[in-house]
Amino acid sequence: MPLLALTGGIASGKSTISAMLAAHGAVVVDADAIVRDVQAAGSPVLRSIAEEFGAEVLRPDGSLDRPALGARVFGHPERLAALNALVHPAVRAESARRFAAAFAEDPAAVVVYDVPLLAEARSGDAWDLVVVVHAPAEVRTRRLVEGRGMTEDEARSRIASQASDEERLALADVVIDTDGTMDATRRQVDELWARVGPA
């Protein structure tokens, strides 16, 4: 019943690795999905966000206006810290609930926590294995420009706003290098599964 943390910088290929592990049979718990859930319209977290940042961060239907909130926190470390103080405890509690539910359903499950901000928010947690998906910053910049339509400056800014590669790699028990072919990436995932999957 291993609990793995899967992390990687933007455009590293983390979602691809997550999908490959799910195809092997892992139970994937998605941190981004939990964030959306705990910030749903009418939630205590969303009420706290509106109190902290103003009603302008809410859409007319009561849901979170992510671009409006992003404009208030991006590039403002103290505002981002205030947001994280509201969101992270709820995410931590809900992720723990989902891990427990997965293991209750199948004690032999391999549970993978797909978490972009591991280095920033969850590095001290008790993971059985930390898996870092890695590609050089230049490769990720190119993927953001070609795949998501960002300018090069936008891509570099997004990468710079996250933990550094060095910070993430320092946490790694396993590194999956996505700078090669898809077959090479798949082989690394297969090797990881052979190590952690059910006997």
RAZIRA-V631441 format. One record per residue. N is the residue number from 1. SS is DSSP state (A for helix, B for strand, O for the rest). PHI is phi in degrees with one decimal (none if undefined). PSI is psi in radians with two decimals (999 if undefined). Layout:
n=[N;N]
ss=[SS;SS]
phi=[PHI;PHI]
psi=[PSI;PSI]
This chain:
n=[1;2;3;4;5;6;7;8;9;10;11;12;13;14;15;16;17;18;19;20;21;22;23;24;25;26;27;28;29;30;31;32;33;34;35;36;37;38;39;40;41;42;43;44;45;46;47;48;49;50;51;52;53;54;55;56;57;58;59;60;61;62;63;64;65;66;67;68;69;70;71;72;73;74;75;76;77;78;79;80;81;82;83;84;85;86;87;88;89;90;91;92;93;94;95;96;97;98;99;100;101;102;103;104;105;106;107;108;109;110;111;112;113;114;115;116;117;118;119;120;121;122;123;124;125;126;127;128;129;130;131;132;133;134;135;136;137;138;139;140;141;142;143;144;145;146;147;148;149;150;151;152;153;154;155;156;157;158;159;160;161;162;163;164;165;166;167;168;169;170;171;172;173;174;175;176;177;178;179;180;181;182;183;184;185;186;187;188;189;190;191;192;193;194;195;196;197;198;199]
ss=[O;O;B;B;B;B;B;B;O;O;O;O;O;A;A;A;A;A;A;A;A;A;A;A;O;O;B;B;B;B;A;A;A;A;A;A;A;A;O;O;O;O;O;A;A;A;A;A;A;A;A;A;A;O;A;A;A;B;O;O;O;O;O;B;O;A;A;A;A;A;A;A;A;O;O;O;A;A;A;A;A;A;A;A;A;A;A;A;A;A;A;A;A;A;A;A;A;A;A;A;A;A;A;A;A;O;O;O;O;O;B;B;B;B;O;O;O;A;A;A;A;A;O;O;O;O;O;O;B;B;B;B;B;B;O;O;A;A;A;A;A;A;A;A;A;A;A;A;O;O;O;A;A;A;A;A;A;A;A;A;O;O;O;O;A;A;A;A;A;O;O;O;O;B;B;B;B;O;O;O;O;A;A;A;A;A;A;A;A;A;A;A;A;A;A;A;O;O;O]
phi=[none;-71.7;-113.9;-105.3;-99.5;-114.4;-137.9;174.4;-70.1;-55.7;66.4;-81.3;104.2;-60.1;-62.9;-64.3;-65.3;-57.3;-65.2;-64.6;-66.6;-61.5;-63.5;-73.9;120.8;-68.0;-92.2;-97.7;-107.4;-97.1;-60.4;-63.3;-65.6;-64.2;-56.8;-61.4;-65.3;-73.5;-102.5;-64.7;-53.4;85.9;-76.2;-57.9;-64.2;-66.4;-61.3;-64.6;-62.8;-65.0;-65.2;-76.7;-111.2;101.1;-64.0;-65.4;-85.6;-105.7;-79.7;-56.1;-83.0;90.6;-84.7;-74.0;-90.9;-60.0;-60.1;-65.1;-67.5;-57.7;-63.3;-81.3;-109.9;-66.4;83.7;-125.3;-54.7;-71.7;-72.9;-63.7;-62.9;-64.6;-63.7;-60.9;-64.4;-83.0;-91.0;-59.9;-61.2;-68.6;-66.1;-59.8;-65.5;-69.7;-65.0;-60.8;-62.6;-70.2;-61.0;-60.6;-64.3;-64.7;-72.1;-66.5;-72.0;-145.9;-59.2;-94.6;-61.6;-101.4;-103.7;-114.6;-96.0;-82.8;-134.6;-60.1;-99.4;-59.7;-62.7;-80.1;-131.0;-131.7;-66.0;-87.8;-72.2;-88.9;-88.5;-73.9;-155.2;-107.7;-109.3;-108.1;-89.0;-133.2;-144.7;-57.9;-56.7;-64.5;-66.4;-67.4;-59.3;-62.1;-62.9;-68.2;-69.5;-78.9;-94.1;-120.9;73.0;-79.0;-76.0;-61.8;-63.6;-61.3;-62.7;-64.4;-65.3;-63.0;-64.7;-67.5;-77.7;-97.7;-56.4;-74.5;-56.1;-62.8;-63.9;-67.2;-63.5;-65.6;-89.7;-74.9;-90.8;-136.0;-114.2;-107.3;-87.9;-105.5;-84.2;-101.1;-77.8;-62.7;-63.1;-64.7;-63.4;-62.4;-61.0;-65.1;-67.3;-60.5;-65.0;-62.2;-64.7;-61.2;-81.4;-110.0;-71.3;-58.3;-67.3]
psi=[0.99;2.58;1.96;2.44;2.21;2.08;2.93;2.70;2.94;2.36;0.39;-0.34;0.27;-0.72;-0.64;-0.77;-0.74;-0.78;-0.67;-0.72;-0.69;-0.69;-0.53;-0.32;0.04;2.61;2.00;2.19;2.08;1.99;-0.69;-0.67;-0.68;-0.74;-0.80;-0.72;-0.79;-0.26;0.30;2.74;2.31;-0.09;2.68;-0.65;-0.76;-0.64;-0.74;-0.68;-0.76;-0.65;-0.68;-0.71;-0.09;2.63;-0.27;-0.26;0.06;2.47;2.91;-0.52;0.05;-0.05;2.91;2.31;1.61;-0.77;-0.68;-0.73;-0.75;-0.69;-0.50;-0.45;-0.47;2.19;0.08;1.52;-0.63;-0.59;-0.67;-0.70;-0.68;-0.72;-0.81;-0.62;-0.47;-0.65;-0.76;-0.73;-0.66;-0.68;-0.74;-0.80;-0.76;-0.65;-0.72;-0.70;-0.74;-0.64;-0.85;-0.71;-0.70;-0.76;-0.53;-0.66;-0.67;1.72;-0.35;0.11;2.62;1.99;2.23;2.13;1.87;1.79;1.81;-0.67;0.68;-0.87;-0.59;-0.56;-0.42;0.33;-0.46;0.00;2.85;1.39;2.55;-0.54;2.37;2.11;2.10;2.15;2.20;2.37;2.55;2.67;-0.63;-0.68;-0.75;-0.65;-0.81;-0.72;-0.68;-0.67;-0.84;-0.65;-0.47;0.07;0.31;2.74;2.88;-0.69;-0.74;-0.77;-0.80;-0.64;-0.75;-0.76;-0.73;-0.41;-0.22;3.03;2.66;2.80;-0.70;-0.72;-0.76;-0.83;-0.50;-0.37;-0.20;2.32;-0.56;2.37;2.24;2.00;2.07;0.36;-0.13;-2.63;2.86;-0.62;-0.72;-0.70;-0.79;-0.67;-0.71;-0.68;-0.72;-0.70;-0.71;-0.77;-0.66;-0.51;-0.65;-0.31;2.94;2.49;999]
